[in-house]
Structure formats: C-alpha cells, structure tokens
C-alpha cells in the first residue's frame, strides 16, 4: 500500500529539493574558495595562479545564480546571467591579447555586461534614483571626474573610456531600483572599474592594486547577484530549496 501524501512528499520530494540545495551549496562554496584563493594570489604576486583562478570566478557565480532560481527564469535573471557571461569574457579574453588590444577587449566585454545589467534593472527604474535627478547626477559627475583624470594619457581610447563611464554610471543608478544591496554593489563596481582606469592611465596605483581591484569587483558582482535572488524571491519565483 502506498504511503500518505505527506509520506510521499518526504520520500519523493525531498531528494528533488536536496539535490539542487547541495549543488547550490557546492557552487557557492566553490566561488568563495576560488575567490579567496585568487585574492591570495593577488597579494602574493602569483600571476599564473591569479590568471587561472580569475577565469573560474564568474562561471561559479553564474552557476550559483542558476541553481538558486527556477526555470523558466525571469528576464532579470536571464540578463544577469548574460552579463556574468560577458564579464567572464572581459576577464578572460584580454589574457590572449597584448597592449591596447587587451585593454579594448576587457573594456568591450564589460561594456556589454554593463549594458545587460542596465537592461535587467530598467523595469525597476521607477524605484531607482533615476526619479531623483539631483542624486543621479552625482553618479554621472563621478564618472566624468574619472574620465577627466584619465584623459591626458587615454589618447585614442578616450571615447571608449567615456562611453563606458556613462554606461556604468547609468547601470549604477538603475541598480538602486532593486534596493540598497544592489545600489551598494553597483557603486562598488564603479569603484573597481575606476581603480582599473586610474591605474591603466598612470593616475593612481595603490599598494597591492590588483588585490583591491579584484576585491571590489568580486564584492560588487556578488552583491548584484544576491540582490537579484532577493528580488526573485520577493516575487515568489524562486526554486524551493528548503523542505
């Protein structure tokens, strides 16, 4: 005789919930472990290991996002995943190129990623700082200052740098529509990219500069992903990982 509905749910349903939960835990733990290892290699100046660990980071974070959400995934999640994919290209492709070509490859990958993030956050614009132009202009002003500081050494790259600065400023403003976590994450993303630009054009190089770039980058991407997951849960579209 077959068990009751509750017994069947425990017997048949629990493994279906536990398997994604275990996979999500593994992906999250892997991301945290590789992030820690990568930051350590940055501090120790182990370039080969730093390169290896960096190309693993965004796939692990994307895997965690996939496992934390149910199919069919909402537009917000799909665009976030695409953005993580182009972030991975921005992390990886420049290693195959030298000089200005490598910088442009990085800029191009992340420009597309920022456009995708901005598109993902656009439906939430009515809750963002876009409705408060005075505050939104602060983001644009910060981006403008960074461009001005980099301009003397940017040369032919200046238009690309200016476009990127404008797009990431827009993304950061729109991210506030998802709440404080996304807003902080996007602002930290601006900081991370500002550190890259200021170093690339000889304006500012901090001690252990690569460490600070990657620490802020990883924090920013993680906060954006967590904010997206929070938004999905708020709409009741999450995968039920707990039984």
N, C-alpha and C positions, 0 to 999 in steps of 0.2 A: 504494500500500500504506500502511495506517495505521501510525503510529509505535508504539513500545513503550508500556507502561503509564506508565513514568516520563516519556517524552516527552509523552504526552497530559496527564499531570498538570501538567507545566510549561506546556504550551500552553493547556490548557483551564482548569486550576485556578487558575493564578497570577493572571489578571485578576480572578477572583471574590474572591480574598483581597486583592489590591492595592486594589481599589475601596473596600471598607469601610475598609481601613487609611488610604487617602488621605482619606476622608470623616471618619474619627475624628481624624486629624491636623488637618484643617481646622476641625472643631468645637472641638477643644481649643485650637488656636491662636487661634481667634476668641474663645473665652471668656477666655483670658489677655489678649488685646489689649484687649477691651472692659473687662475688669476693671481693667487698668492705666489706660485712658482714664477710666473712672469715678472711680477713686481720685484721679486728677489733677484732675478737675473738682471733686471734693470739697475738695481743698486750695485750689483757685483760687476757690472760691465761685461756680462757673458753674452755677447751679441748673437752667436749662433743659437744658443738656447732661447734667448729672448725672441728671435725670429720664429723659432719653431713653436713656442708656446703662444705667441700672439695670433698665429693663424688658426689656432684651435678655439679661441675665445668666443667669437661671435657664433660659430656653429653650435657650441654648447649652450649659449644663452638662447639662441633660436629654438633649440631642442626643448629647453625648459618651457619656453612660451607655448610651443606646440602641445606639449604634454599637459600644460596647465589649462588648456582650453579645449572645448568640444568642437567636433565637426557637425555641421558646417560652421566654420569660424566667421565671425562678423568682419565687416570691412575694416574696422580698426585693427584687428589682429592681423589680417592678411597684409595690410600696408605696412604694419610694424615689422612683420617677417621679411617683406621685401626690402625694407630699409636696413634691417640687420644683414641681409644678403649683400647689399651694396656697400655696407660698412666693412664687411669681410673683404670685398674686392679692394676697397680703399686701404685695408690693412695689408693685403697680400700682393697685389699686382706690382706696386712700386718696388718690391724687392727684386723684381726681374728686370728693372729698368734703372738707368743711371741719370743723375743730374736733374735737369729741368723736366725731362720726360717722366721721371719717377714722381716728382712733385705734382705734375699735372694729372698723372694717373690717380694719385691719392686724392687730389682736390676733386677730380671728376667723380670718383666713386662716392665720396662723402657728399658732394653736391646733390647727386641723385638721391642719396639716402635722406638728406635733409628735406628735399622736395617731397619725398614719400611720407616722411614724418609729418610735414606740414599738411599734406593732403589728408593724412589719417586724423589729425587733430581739427581739421577745418569744421566738421559738423558740430564741434563744441565751442565754436568761436563766440557765441552769444554769452558764454560763461567766462570768457577769457579777457585779458587786458586789452584786447582789440576794441572793446567797448569803452575803454578809458584811455583815449589817445595820449593824454599827458604822460601816463606811466609807460605806455607802449613806446613812446618816442625815446624813452631812456635807453631801451634796448638798441634802437637804431643809432642813438648817439654813441653808445659804447662801441658798436660795430664800426661806426665812422671814425672814431678815435684810433682804433686798431689799424684800419686801412691807412689813415694819415701817417701813423708811426712807421708802417711798413713801406709806404710809397717810395721813399728815396732809393731803396735797394730793390724794389719789386720789378722795375723795368717793364718789360712786355707782359709780365704776369699780373700787373696791377689790375686790369679789367676783370680777370678771372677771380682775383682775390676780393675785389669789390662786390662782384655778383655773389660770391659765396657768403661774404659777410652779411649782405642784405637778406639772403635766404635763411641763414641760420638765425638771424635776428627775428624774422617772421615766424620761424618754427618755434623759437623760444616763447614768443608772445602767445601763439596759439596753444602751446602746451599747457599754459596756465588754465585753460578751459577744462582740463582733466583734474584739476586740484593742485594742492600745494606740492605734493610729491613730484608730479610731472613738471611743475613750474621750476622747482629747485633742480631737478635732473637736467632740464633744458638749459638753465642758467650755468650749471656746471659744465655742460657740453660746450657752451660758448667760451668758458674759461679755458677748457682743454684745448680747443682749436686756436684760441688766442695765443696760448703758450707755444703752440707749433709755429704759428705765423711769426711771432716775435723772435723766436729762435732762428727760424729759416732765413729771415731777412736781417739778422745781426742786430736786433734791437735789444733783446734781453735773453740771457741764458742763465738759468738757475743752477745751483749745485745739484747734481743728480737730476738734471732736467727731464730726461726720458721717464724717470720714475714718476714725477709729478704729472707729466702729460698722460701717462697710462693710468695712474690712479684716478685722476679726474674723469678720464674717458670711460673707464670701467664703471665708476660710480654713476656717471650720467646715463649710460646705456641701461644699467641695472635698474635705476630709479624709473626710467621711462617704461621699461618692461613691467615692473611691478605696478606702476600706475595704470597701465593698460589692463593688466589682470584684475586690478581692483575695479576698474570701470566695467569690465565684462561681468564680474561677479555681481556688481550692483544692478546690472540689467538681467540677472538670472540666467546668463548664457554660459556659465562655467561648467566644466566637466565635474561631476560629483566624485571627488577623490576620497572622501571620507565616508565611512559607513557607520 
